[in-house]
Amino acid sequence: MRGFVSKFLKCAGRNIHFMEGGNPENSCVIIWHGVTGTCQDHVELATRLATRYHVICPDSIGCGLSDWVVDKNKDPGLAFYSDIARDLLHQLGIRECRWIGASKGGGLGIILANIMTECSITQLVINDIGPGLPEWMRAAAMKSISSPPRFDSYQMFEKNLRTTLSRGKLTLTDEKWQHLALTWSRRMDDGGVTFHNDPALAFQFSHHPEDFDLWHYYDNIKIPTLLIRGEYSMVDDTEALAMQSRGPKCIIHQRPGGHISLMNEPNEQDIIIDFINP
């Protein structure tokens, strides 16, 4: 990430890695990735925002260069993610921010917009996530994360990643596919290649059912909220309509593609930037 610096802080007892860019004297934007992503997922958006804002992109627990899960009963849940986020922002001296969250990072933003009094979130952007998640989606995610496939080579990993995410309607250039594969892969002890993240993140889906019913948080949100919804979305029509009529009565921007978005398309970035700009 050009112009960004890699840093570590111990937050809520865990070593958390994050990328920091832009001028710390400027208003702050937090970009928090999805359940198995990294701080590198949204590099184009982060780089563009850093020309005007102080931008922080953390690696969640179990992802990137942050610690893996220590306590499987606690660490993967959004309550502990909230503890980490609040400690991180406190140590950085951030008292106000705009929050952009993809998937799980959006769920985290919904919670923090309610409970975080020491740092005010002024605008909330959530990318293809709502307050709820159907049981069948939880079961599928848990199975996928808990038993990641092994590949004999990096090339095989990248080919599989392209094939799988293309089925999910993600469209990228060859350069961006390679970047995603490099940041989402790791070498195993036996020399094989697998996904970078800690498989214990799957315990969120079995141990934290409260993470998938966030309506009591959403209904109390008082700040401008933007839902970016994929054409093939995890947020069904009924939930989207409810989000427009309840709580912050969010604005919805419909984008092409499916659940996973790297927020790299200029049009999607323009929508986000116009929304968070004062």
N, C-alpha and C positions, 0 to 999 in steps of 0.2 A: 504494500500500500504506500504509494508515493506520498511523502510529506507526513507520514504517520510514524509514531515512535511506539515500540513494543515495551510494555511495562507490566510489573507484577505488584500486587498488594495482597496481604493476608486479610481476608474479609470473612467474618463469622467463623474463623478458625480454619479456613481453606485458602490455599494459594490460588488467586484468581489472576489470569492474564487478560490484558486488554490492550487495544490499540488506541492511541490518542493523537488527534490531528487538529489543525486549525489554531486560532489564537485563544488561549485560555481566558483572555479578557472579554471575549465575545459571549453571547448567549450560547447555552449548551444544548446539544442534541444527543440523545442516547439512541443507538441502534442496537437492538437485542435480537439475536438470531433465533431460529427454531430449535426443536428438541435435539436434533443431531447435527446441527450446523456448526459453523465457527465464526469468529469475528471477521473472517475474510470473505464471508458470503456476499456482502453488499458493498464491495470495494468501490464500485463506480459511483454509487449514491453517496457514500461517505466522503469520497474525494471531492465530489462536486459541492457537498454541503460545507466542507472544510474551508472553502474560500470565503465563507460568511460567518460560520459558526465554530464553536469549540465542540468537536465531535469525539464521542467515546463509544467504542465498539468492544464490548467484553466477550470473552469466551465463557459460556456457562460451565458450571461444575460438570465434569465428565466429558467435556468437549475441548478441542484445540489443545492449548498448553496449560489450561487450568487443571487443578487436581481432579483425579477420578473420584468416584463415589466412595466415601468412607463409611457412612451409615446408610445402608440401602433402605431402611425404614423412614429416613428423614430427608437425606440429601436430594433425591430426585423430585421432591414435591415443590409446588409453587410457594408454600409458606417459607421454606428454607431459601429458595431463590430470592424471595422478598428480603429476607435477612441479609443475604449477600449483597443485593443491589443497594439497599439502604446504607450498609456499612461502606461500600465502595464510594457512593456519592458523598457520604459524610467525610470520609478521609480526603476526598478530592476537593472538599469545600464547596460543593455545588448546591445551591439553594433553590434553583429554579431550572427546569429543563423542558424540552419538547421530547416526547417519547415515540419512537418508531419501533414497533415490535412485529416480527414475523412469526406466525404460528404460536408456539409456546411463549415466545418473547412478547407477543400481543396479549396473551392471557396474563402474563406477569404485569404488563402495563395496566390492564383492567383492575387488578388488585391494588397496585401501588397508587393509582389515581384516587383510591379511596382511603388507604391507610397511611400514606406517607405524608406527614405534616411538616417534617423538617426540610423537605425539598418539594416544592410545588411543581406538578406537571401542568403545563399551560395548554398544550395540545397533544392529543393522543391519536396516533395512526396505528391501526391493527391490520395486518396483512393476512387475509383469508383465515380468520379464526373468529369464532363467536363465543358466547358464554357457555354453550353446551357442546357435547360431543357424543354421538351415538355409541352405544355399547359395542356394536360390530366394528366400528372404526378403532376403538380402544383395543379390542382384542387383536385386530390385524397389526396395529402399531407395536403392541407388546411382543407379538411373535417375531416380527421383523427385527426389532432392536435387540431382543434377548438372544437371538441365534443368527448373528451376521454370517454371511457366506465367506468362504476362504477362496482365494485365487492364487494360482501358481506364479503369477507375474503382475506387475503394475499394469502392463498393457491389457491384460485380461480384465483387471478391475475396471479400468477406464471404459473398455468396450461394454461391460455389463452395466456400468453407471449410465452411460449414454442410452443404452437400450431401455433400461428400466424407467428412467426419468422422462425419456421421450414419450413412453406410453402414458405417463402422467401429464403430458402436454407441455413439458418444458422444452423450449427452443433456444439453443445457444449457438454461437459461432464455435469453430474448432478451438480457437484460443481460449474461450471461456469454458468449454468443456474440459480442456486440459487443466486450467486453473482450478476448477471445482474438484476434479479427480485428485490433483496433487494435495489439496487442502483437506479432502475428505478421506484420505487413505493413510494407512500405517503398516509398517512391516511387523510381522508376527515372529515369535521366537523360533518357529520352524522354517523361517525364510519366506513364508507365504505373505499375501497382502490381504487386508480386510479393511473395514470401515474404521475411521479414526476414533470414534466415540466409545465410551464405556458401555458395555451391554447392560450394566446394572441400571441405566437410565430407564429401562423397561419397567422397573418396579413402580414408577409413577402411576402406570395404568392399572396396577393391581392393588397398590397400597394407598393411593390418594384419589379416591372417587370424588372428593370435594373439588378437585381441580377441574372437573368437567361439568360443574354446575355453578357458574359464576354470575348468575342473574342477580343475586342480592348485591353483588359488587357493581355490576353494570347499571342497575337501576338507580344507584346513588351517584353516578358520575355526573359532574356538573360542568365539565369542560368540553370545548369543541372536540368531536370525535369523528374520525374518518375510517370507514371500513373499505379496504381494497379487496374486492371479491373476484376470484378467478371465474372464468366462464364455466369451468368444471370444478366447482367449489366444494369444500367441506361444510360450508355454511349454506344450508338448504333455503329454499324460497320462504318457507314459513318463519325460520329463524331470522332471516334478513329483514323481513317485514316487521317482525317484533322489535328488532334492533332500531328500526327507523321510528317506531312509535313509543318506545320505552326509554327511560333513563335519559341519556344525552341526545336521543333522537339523531343517531349518527347519519352523516352523509355517506352515501355508497358510491364508489367508483368501480365500475365493472371493467375488468381487464381481460385480455385473451389468456389462454393457458389454464393450468390447473392449480393445485394447492401450493406447490413450491414455486416461489418467485425470488429471483435474485435482485429484484428492483433495479435492474440494469437498463430497462428500456427507457429512452428519453421521455416518452409521453407519460409513463408512470411516475418518473422522477419529477416531471413538471407539475403533476397533480399534487404530489407530496409537498414539494417546495412551495407552491402557491398556498397550500393549506396551512403550513407552519409559519410562513412569513408573517411578520406583524403588519 
